Amino acid sequence: MKRIGLGTAFLFMAWCGAVFGGTLVVPNSQATAPGNLGVSVGADASRLQEVVGGGQFLVPLVITGLRVRAAPGSGPVSFNYSSLQITLSSTQAFPNTNNGRTLPSTTFANNVGPDATVVFNGPFSASSPGCAAPGPCPFDMAIPFTTPFPYGSSPGRLLVDIVTSATNGAPKGSLDGVGFPDSSSSSVAIVTGDPTQATGSLSLGGLVLGLDSGTPAGTSFTGSFGFLLNAWNTNSAATGAAFLGVMNFQGAGNVTGSYSFVMGGNNAQAPQSSAGTFTGTYSNNSDGTGSVTIAFDIGFTVTLATVITDGGQGLQLAMTNCSGGCNINGTEVSGFARAAYTGSPNGSYGFQLNNSPLPAGTIGVVSFDNAGNAIVSFTSVGVGGASGQPPVSAGTLIGTYTMNPDGSGAINVAAAGQGANSTFAMVITDGGSGIMLLLTNGTTGNSVSFGSGRVQ
């Protein structure tokens, strides 16, 4: 593993467009100070993957462009590439080894996340007069993305994946970079090499980057969110209902996603459970309020009022309209959403489930072994009976779980020696520290059971 020396380099065209939401400098420590390393602009075709630690991002943002600057005192910079491709994604790799973390793989493909997006692809040229030491130089070389990339740190670290052709003519100058002496202090790390090869070399350091943001942080929801909606009814004889799923906000007013839906039964119908997909649109205001309109594939459309919380990591939701055959007379539908996590569940989660419309509750622990096995221990409490005390039951369920690429999944568990099972839809949230749950089978009468939990 290389500690300093980022001999392979890259690309970028000059751009003088406006930066609507500001520029975030990573590493943050280089916002007002130059890096300690000059990165020569190379002439050969190259690939560079730079992993930026999640701690460099205090709030989610929509990345609309990327900037680089000259290394101070190194003279002017100029280069011309016939081809440059930039792909952004989350990554499960880390730029350091603190707390047992794993550095980027030298195999390029292993570092790329499931949300990989090509944000720019085309020819590029750039030039800068540079600046005298001590600097730092201005970020006067930049590229506006053709596709914005929404990023929040909860899905993983940020991966900037850059592939260039060989230069047209001889390049000139050096870009500002930073190197670290060991893996305990590094906030960025890179893998560089020949773009025709599957592997490259790992270095502790990287380019000093400016990330342009087109949306003020905390006023627009972007990325993927696990959501839980439930119905509360003024009539205790009515049926309960709940939705659990993942909303994918695409940064341009469109939303897609998947869901599980459960409705309790009554004299006219048996309990129902279904799963599917949806599409829709969304908008938001400068104060963090907004709305989402979703068309479910089961035939009806709902509009939700929204409020952003936790710097863009959470949403409060309340249904304001329903069309396409649904009747919400006497019913209030509300819930919340949290940033979805596409990694594996992190050990054990303490959870609480509630019933609607009949009051009852369950608390417990669900444990995942990272190999598809799950154990659920629980205590359930119902409404007080004739004795004046609530009925209480407890037990342990053993089974399996599966995960989907969007952070949703399912748990299937049963008591030892019993054939009857309980199946839960789930979504992992908050960087692996949260979980949402919805019981999708075993519904009796008109009630449904749903809730959430936190990692222990």
Summary of the structure (lengths in Angstrom):
residues: 456
radius of gyration: 25.4
end to end distance: 35.1
largest distance: 89.4
contacts: 1625
relative contact order: 0.15
helix: 4%
strand: 54%
